């Protein structure tokens, strides 16, 4: 009987320790979900030159209809979204903060 009780107590301590470690890691997960990037419309002229040259070379004859800057809450730029229009066709392109085409 003593062995059963000791085994039961040990398992409760183990489960409690595991649950406590899970509770500690949860707030950081919630924080990262709450901290979202914001998309801000900018003038096409404010796009980095590397983005406009990539679009001019890759999408000949297309025009940029909208440009967005993706930024964190502290105004750090994390990337760009550019809407390119060619005839009736529109496509949204994504660039990283350095101006390299991502999608």
C-alpha positions, -999 to 999 in steps of 0.1 A, spaced: 0 0 0 28 24 9 45 17 -25 12 24 -43 7 57 -25 44 67 -31 40 59 -68 8 79 -70 24 109 -53 54 108 -76 31 107 -106 12 137 -94 44 157 -89 56 148 -124 23 158 -140 22 191 -121 58 199 -131 49 192 -168 17 213 -166 36 242 -150 63 242 -178 35 243 -204 18 272 -187 51 292 -187 56 287 -225 20 297 -234 22 335 -227 51 340 -251 30 322 -278 1 344 -271 23 375 -273 37 366 -307 2 361 -321 -9 395 -308 21 413 -323 11 415 -359 26 433 -388 7 462 -403 2 469 -440 4 506 -448 -2 520 -483 26 541 -496 33 561 -528 48 541 -556 77 566 -557 86 556 -522 94 520 -532 130 509 -531 147 511 -565 155 474 -564 117 466 -563 108 489 -592 137 476 -613 127 440 -606 91 447 -617 103 466 -648 125 437 -659 102 408 -649 68 423 -658 75 443 -689 46 466 -699 30 463 -664 22 492 -642 23 494 -604 -12 503 -592 -7 501 -554 22 498 -530 22 488 -494 49 488 -467 47 460 -441 58 472 -407 59 461 -371 44 481 -343 78 499 -338 77 510 -375 104 486 -386 99 477 -422 96 439 -427 86 439 -464 65 453 -492 34 442 -512 30 456 -547 -1 453 -569 10 451 -606 -15 455 -634 -11 444 -670 -42 448 -691 -71 433 -672 -48 411 -651 -37 421 -616 -11 403 -594 1 410 -559 39 406 -554 56 403 -521 91 415 -514 113 412 -483 127 443 -464 158 443 -487 136 445 -518 141 409 -530 111 392 -546 96 366 -523 64 357 -542 
